[in-house]
Amino acid sequence: MQTYILLTCNPGHEKEVITHLRSIKGVMEVNGIWGKYDIFVKVEHDAEYGLDKFVEILRKIENITSTYTMPVLFGQGGSIDD
């Protein structure tokens, strides 16, 4: 299952948060972005319960202040069987 997550972090800590995120298993892509959110993260996980655990890990990372989670829908680009 794929999920896109938008993160907000404390100003000036984006690079250290991005470095930390890149070391987490399941993180496919991480980019700093401009706008309401600071960081874009693309993750891959085995099952829906895995998403809960993943978001829990993110929320414990120092300097991350909020997350916005967007799971990819199967049948609408989220699987081979589209």
N, C-alpha and C positions, 0 to 999 in steps of 0.2 A: 504494500500500500504506500502511495506517495502522499506527502503533505507539504504544504507551503506554510511557513511561519514567518510573520513579521514581528520584529522585536524593537522595543524602545529601550535605550540604555542611558545611563548618566552621561552628560556631555563630557567629551574628552577621553572616554574609555572605549570607544568603538573598536579600535585596533586590537586591544587586549581581549575584548570579548570575541571578536572574529577569530583570533588565534586559538582561543579556548574552544570555540565551536568546531573548528576544523579537526580537532583531536577526538571528537565524539563519534563513536561507531554509529553508522546510519546517516550521518550528514553527507549529502551528495554535493551540495553547493552552498556557498556563503558569499554574500556581497553586501558591502556598505551601500546604502541608498539615501537619497534626499527626500524630504517631505515629512509627513506625520510620523513615519517610522524611520529607524536608523539602520536596520540590518534585515536582509532577506535571507531566509534559510530554506533549502529544499532537503527534505529527509525521506528516507525509505525505511519502512518498518514492516514486520511480519504480519501483525494482526492489529485490530482496532485497540485492544488493550495495551499494545505496545506504544500507541500514541500517548495514552495517559501517562505512562512511565516516562516517555521522552519529554513531554511538556513539564513534568515534575522536575526532571533533571535541569531543564533550561531555567526554570523559575528559581532554582537554587544557586545559579551562577551569579557571583558578585557583579554588581553594576547593571544587571538587566532589571528594568523597572516594570515592563509589561510585555505581554505576548498576545498575538492575534493569530489564531490557528485556522487553516483552511485545508481540510482533507480533500483530496482529489476524488471525484465521483467515478465509480466504475461505470462503464458504458458511455461515458462522455469524455474520453481521452485518458481514463485512468487504468486501462488494461488492454491487453492484446486483443481481446474479444470485442472491441468496439465495433 
